Amino acid sequence: MPKMNLPKHDESYNPPEEYLWAEKEVNEWKTSHVEDRLQNYYPKIHKALRHVEVYQPLIKERFERCLDIYLAPRMRKKKVDMNPDDLLPED
């Protein structure tokens, strides 16, 4: 299973100004259907990390990732049956 991606700049609790959305974009995001959204959040500034709201689907996403890892098929290694005498050089 691949590792999770690192967070991007717009996922920060205090993103740079160029990553913030205009009011129109935020309203379009809120009115759009959940499945049609490109991302499940919109960037906004918080004064401190403790002011960030709880990310509601976190538990579900972590559970689904753990389930994917648990149910992923394992690779089977083929063992080669060799006679140890074959590895020794001949005199």
C-alpha positions as CSV (number, residue, x, y, z in Angstrom):
1,M,0.0,0.0,0.0
2,P,1.5,3.4,-0.9
3,K,2.2,5.9,1.8
4,M,-0.2,8.8,2.4
5,N,0.5,12.0,0.6
6,L,2.0,14.9,2.6
7,P,-0.3,17.8,3.3
8,K,-0.3,20.7,0.8
9,H,0.0,24.4,1.4
10,D,-3.7,25.0,1.1
11,E,-4.4,22.4,3.8
12,S,-2.5,24.5,6.4
13,Y,-4.4,26.1,9.2
14,N,-2.8,29.4,8.1
15,P,-2.4,29.1,4.3
16,P,-0.7,31.9,2.2
17,E,-3.0,34.5,0.6
18,E,-2.7,33.0,-2.9
19,Y,-4.3,29.8,-1.7
20,L,-7.4,31.4,-0.2
21,W,-10.7,31.3,-2.1
22,A,-13.0,34.2,-2.9
23,E,-16.5,34.3,-1.4
24,K,-18.0,33.3,-4.8
25,E,-15.8,30.2,-4.9
26,V,-16.6,29.2,-1.3
27,N,-20.3,29.5,-2.0
28,E,-20.0,27.4,-5.1
29,W,-18.1,24.8,-3.2
30,K,-20.7,24.7,-0.4
31,T,-23.6,24.4,-2.8
32,S,-22.0,21.7,-5.0
33,H,-22.7,18.1,-4.4
34,V,-20.2,16.2,-2.3
35,E,-19.3,13.8,-5.0
36,D,-18.7,16.6,-7.5
37,R,-16.1,18.4,-5.4
38,L,-12.4,18.2,-6.3
39,Q,-11.4,18.4,-2.6
40,N,-13.3,17.9,0.6
41,Y,-12.3,21.1,2.2
42,Y,-11.7,24.7,1.3
43,P,-8.7,26.7,2.7
44,K,-9.4,29.3,5.4
45,I,-7.3,31.1,7.9
46,H,-7.4,30.3,11.6
47,K,-5.7,32.3,14.3
48,A,-4.2,29.3,16.1
49,L,-4.1,25.6,15.5
50,R,-6.5,25.0,18.4
51,H,-9.2,27.0,16.5
52,V,-9.3,24.5,13.7
53,E,-12.5,22.5,13.5
54,V,-12.5,18.7,13.8
55,Y,-12.3,17.0,10.4
56,Q,-15.4,14.8,10.5
57,P,-14.6,12.1,8.0
58,L,-11.1,11.4,9.5
59,I,-12.2,8.3,11.4
60,K,-13.9,6.9,8.3
61,E,-11.0,7.6,6.0
62,R,-8.4,6.0,8.4
63,F,-10.7,3.0,8.9
64,E,-11.0,2.5,5.1
65,R,-7.2,2.8,4.7
66,C,-6.6,0.3,7.4
67,L,-9.2,-2.0,5.8
68,D,-7.5,-1.7,2.4
69,I,-4.1,-2.5,3.9
70,Y,-5.6,-5.5,5.8
71,L,-7.4,-6.9,2.8
72,A,-4.6,-6.3,0.3
73,P,-3.3,-9.5,-1.3
74,R,0.0,-10.6,-0.1
75,M,2.8,-11.5,-2.4
76,R,4.0,-15.0,-2.4
77,K,7.6,-15.6,-2.9
78,K,8.6,-18.6,-4.8
79,K,11.4,-20.5,-3.1
80,V,14.0,-22.2,-5.3
81,D,14.8,-25.7,-4.2
82,M,18.5,-26.2,-4.7
83,N,20.9,-28.8,-3.6
84,P,23.7,-27.2,-1.5
85,D,26.3,-29.3,-3.3
86,D,25.5,-27.7,-6.6
87,L,26.7,-24.4,-5.2
88,L,30.2,-25.7,-4.4
89,P,32.8,-25.4,-7.1
90,E,34.0,-28.6,-8.7
91,D,37.7,-29.7,-8.0
